Amino acid sequence: MARPTENSGGTAGLHKNLRPWPKGQSGNPGGRPKGLAALVRAETDEGAELVAFMLDVLRGKRRAPTALRLQAVQWLADRGWGKATQVVEGSLTASIDATVSGLDEVRAEIRARLTHDDADAIARRLLDAEGPRDAPGGPDGAPGEPGPPDGSAGPG
């Protein structure tokens, strides 16, 4: 039995009489249906008659109000050079709830463990730093690891 494809969504096996097309054989030998666009091209000399009609409207050879003449200009321009890019302005607002449960407890724990000397060493390091805080090259040379707050070379 054939394995279902990843995107079958559980529908595999519902249509047991369906089989994939053999290699080299098309499922649509007649090609894409011709449709309205092909009919219009065939009946209007590849669109030349449509363009001529719109040019007549634009140039006033056909009685049309100014609004229709301007629409003819727009139609011709869109087909001759493509539709103009539309700039969409707007604003995006999002709120992020950055509340950490137990944040006060974490702060209290840090304050309890951090000595006055540790705080001074950290402050000196931050003030003396010339690059970003996470720049490589702490006292022990390890990238991204600043080393102990007392300025020693670390364990070793």
Sequence and secondary structure as in RCSB ss.txt:
>XXXX:A:sequence
MARPTENSGGTAGLHKNLRPWPKGQSGNPGGRPKGLAALVRAETDEGAELVAFMLDVLRGKRRAPTALRLQAVQW
LADRGWGKATQVVEGSLTASIDATVSGLDEVRAEIRARLTHDDADAIARRLLDAEGPRDAPGGPDGAPGEPGPPD
GSAGPG
>XXXX:A:secstr
     TT TT TTS TT     TT  S TT S  HHHHHHHHHTTTTHHHHHHHHHHHTTSS   HHHHHHHHHH
HHHHHH                   TTHHHHHHHHHHH  HHHHHHHHHHHHH  S TT S  TT  TT    TT
      
